[in-house]
Amino acid sequence: PADKRSGKDVAKLQKRQEVMNHKKESHPNRWAKGHIRDWSPITKVTLNEMPEKEKTNGVA
């Protein structure tokens, strides 16, 4: 959480993506599905967000 608030998360996630891409190139057999996790920064974080269905029905 502190890294997210201070903006340090973006650089850390970019580095993690680079490392994972390198590891996948070195050992592709470790990734059975053929893809690695998306380490893009999360821009919106909410707690207890109301489901879209309830928002449109006016239920609070």
N, C-alpha and C positions, 0 to 999 in steps of 0.2 A: 503493500500500500504506500509506503513512503516513497519508493521509486516512482510510482505512478503519479503521486502528487508533485514530486519535484521534477518530473519530466525525464528522469534517467531511464525509464522503462524502454523508450524507443531505441536507444543505442544498444541496450542489453539484448533486446529482442532481435535486432538486426544481426548482432554478433552470433546469437544462438542459431539463427536461420543459416548464416554462413557456415557454421560448424556442422550443422546437420546436413547441409547440402554436400559438404566435403566428405562426411562420413558415409553418406549414401553412395557417392561415387566410388569410394574405397571398398565398400562392402554392400553391394546392391541386394544380395541374398537375404539380408536382415529385414528388408521391407517387403513382406509378402504381398501387400496390396499395391505396391509400386509407388506409393506417395508418402510424404512425410507431413507432419503436422504444420499447419499454417501458423507461423509465429508473428503475424502482423499485430501491431498494437490494437488493443480494444479501445475504441473511442467513447463509447457510451456504457456506463455502468449504472444499473438501477437495483434497488432493493425492493422486493415485494411488488414488482410491477403487476398491475392488473391485466388479466388476459384480454386480448383484443375483443373477444366476444362480449365481455362485460362492459367494456368501454362504449361500444356502439349501442348497447341496450339501455344505457343510462343507469346501470346498477352501480351503486357506490360501495 
